[in-house]
């Protein structure tokens, strides 16, 4: 009958909107996409609060066996829960397009995501440039996209948000420290003095929840423990005086 895309926020079971919760309670099946992000609570907390059984949807299910979800949605009410907001990953848009081709009715319930919650840093959201990610290197796979994006944003005076890699099936969540070391290793090859020990940036953890934010030189951030995931990095661009004042609180 309907496939409901529902954003559940960034922190815990209570970040769900009233509209989202009402829909979940009416659904026959509830899926939780669990590979593009991570909540700060156990799934059991969601089950208890939503009063529903939750089917964990890993990458293989969503990307390779999506028909299992779509077939149910043809004659049942199905909720597809996404941590943060509903369209933060290409894989969610792909599911939407498949559902449209199958003539399944769709419903969208939005929520907060890292893309707007990062405003807690005090940096103006409309001055962020391209958002990029820092993946784990693997063998000969050592992409430098994050470095390239930072360079382009810097040239335009824009802030840069870097999302850090997640290997949920392995229980690996990249830390601020790991990401900075990856960027420094790229700098060693590029030698463009874009990312150095003296570069100022923000190390952030658990935005939307019990956050930890520190604004300092990379050399200082490397020695800090940011605690539980998820982590991200922000490299400021050209600063307004209000932004400069806001950043002082995180030094």
N, C-alpha and C positions, 0 to 999 in steps of 0.2 A: 504493500500500500504506500508506505513512505519511508525514505531513508533520511534520517535526521542527522545532519552534521552539527555536533554540539561542542563548542569550546568549553573547557572546564577550568581554565585559569592556570596559574603558575605554581601555586603553593600546596594547598591541601583540599580536602573533600568539601570545604565550605566556600570555595571560590566559585562554585557553580552559580549561574544566575538563577533567579526564581523561575523564569521561563524554561530554562534548560532542565531544571529539576522536575518541573511539572510534566514535561514531555517524557523524560526518562521513566517516570513512574507509570506512564501509560504504554511503554514499549514492551514488545514481546521478547526482543533480543537486544542486549546492550553489549557493544564491542568497545574495547579501549585500545587505541593505537599506542603502542608502548616502545617504539624504537626511534622516534625522532626527538623525544624529550624525556623528562623524568620529573615526577611529582616528588614532593618532600614527605609524602606519607605512603604507607603500605596500601596495596589495593584493597585489603580487608576493610580499611577505613571507608573507602568509597562504597563498598558493598553494604556496609552497615548504614551509612548515611543515606544512600540512594534507595535502600531496601530492595535491591535487585542483584541477581547474579551477573557477573561481568565476565565476558569472554575476552581474553587477552589476544589482541591481534598483532602478531609479529610481522616483520617485513615480508616473509614468505607468504603469509595469508593475504595481506593487503595487495601486494604487487603481483603475485603469481596465482593465487587462488581466490581472487576477489569475487568470483562467481558465487562462492559460498555465502557471502554477505548479500550480494545482489539478488540471488534467488529467493532468499528469505524476505527481502524488501518488496517483492512483487505482490505478496498477499499478507504481509505482516508489518507491524510497526517496528522499525529497526533504528536504534541509536548508534551512531559512530562517534565515540568520544575522542576528542583531540586535546592533549595538554597544551595550554596556551590558547591561541585562537585557531580557527578551523582551516585556514588556508596558508599556513606558514611553511608548507612543504609541497613540492611538486607532486608527490605521491598522492596527496589528498585531492588535488585537481584531477588527476588521472582517474581516481575512483568516481568523482563527480561526472566526468565525461562518459565513463562506461555506463553509469546509471542513467544518464540522459539518453544514450543510444538504446537502452533497454526500456525506455519510456516509464521509468520509475519516478514517482513524485518525489521532489526534494524539498527539504526545509533546512534553513540555516539559523543557528543561534551562536552569536559571536561572543568573544570574551577578551580579556587582556592577554597580550603576548609580550615577549621580550622586546619586540619592535617599538612598543610604546612605553612599557614599564621602565626601559632604560633611561627615560626622562628623569628618574630619581637622581641621576648623577648631577643634574642641573644644566646639562647641555641641551640646547634647543633642538627639538625633534626635527624641525624642518631644515636644519642645517647638517643633518646626517647625509652622507653620500651613499654609495653602493655598500650594501652589507655583504660580508664575505665570511668564509669559514676556514678554519685551520684543521686540515685532516692529519691523521697519524701517517707518517712516512712508512712505507712498506716495500722493502726490496728496492727496486729501481724507481718505485713510485714516490717521487719527492716533489710534488707540485709547488709552484711559487705564486699561485694566484693571489693569496692573501697579501703578499708583498706588493704585487702589481696593483691591486685595488687600493691599498694604502697610499701608494705613490700617486695614483690618479686623484684620489680624494684630497690628498695634501695639496696637490697643484691647484685644486679648485677651492681650497680653504675650508673643506668640509670635514666633519667628524667621521670616524670609521668604527663601525661595530663589527667585531669578529666573534662569530659563534664557534665554539670548540667541539671537536669531534666526539661522537658517541658510538661506542661499540656495546650496545646494551646486551646483546647475546653473550658477550664475554665479560660483562660487568665492568667495562672500562669506560671512564668518563675523563676526558682530557682536562688537566688542571691548568690554571694560569701559568704556573711555573713551566710545565711541559710546552705550552704554546709559545711562551717567550723564548725558550731555548730553540725551538724549531725556527722561529723568525730570526734569531741571532745566527743560526747556522746558514740560513739563506743569505743573510747580510755578508757573511764571510765569503760567499761565492760571488755576490753581486758587487760588493764594495761600493755602494752608493750612499753610505752613511745615512740611510733612512731609519734603520732600527739599530741603535747602539746602546751601550750600557747607560748612557746619559739621557736617552729618550724618555720623555714623560708620557705616561699612559695610565689608564685606570684598570686595575684588576678587580673583577666583580664576581661575586658568587651568590647564588640563590636569590636572584632578583625576583621580586614579587612575594618573597617570604622573609625569612630571617637573614636578611642580606648582610654581606660583608663587602665593603668597597674601599679601595685604597688607591690614592693618586700619588704616584712617586716615580722616580727614575726606575728604569727596568732593573738596574743593578740592585735596587732595594727590594723590588717586588719579588725577585728570584728567591729571596730568603724567607718569604712569608708563607705561612700555611693558611690557605683560604677555606679549608674544611670541606664539607660535603659538596657534591655537585648540585646543580650545574654551574659551570664557570663561563665567563666570557671576558673579552678585552675591549676596551674603547680607547682609540687614539684621537685626542682632540685635534680639531683643525683651527681655523682662525677664531679667536674667542672675543665675544662681546664682554663688556666689563661686568655684567651681571653673571655671566658664565664663569669668569675668572673668580669672582667672589664665591660662587657656588662650589667650585672645585676645591677651595681652601678647606671646606669642611671634611674633605676626604684625605687630606695630607697626613 
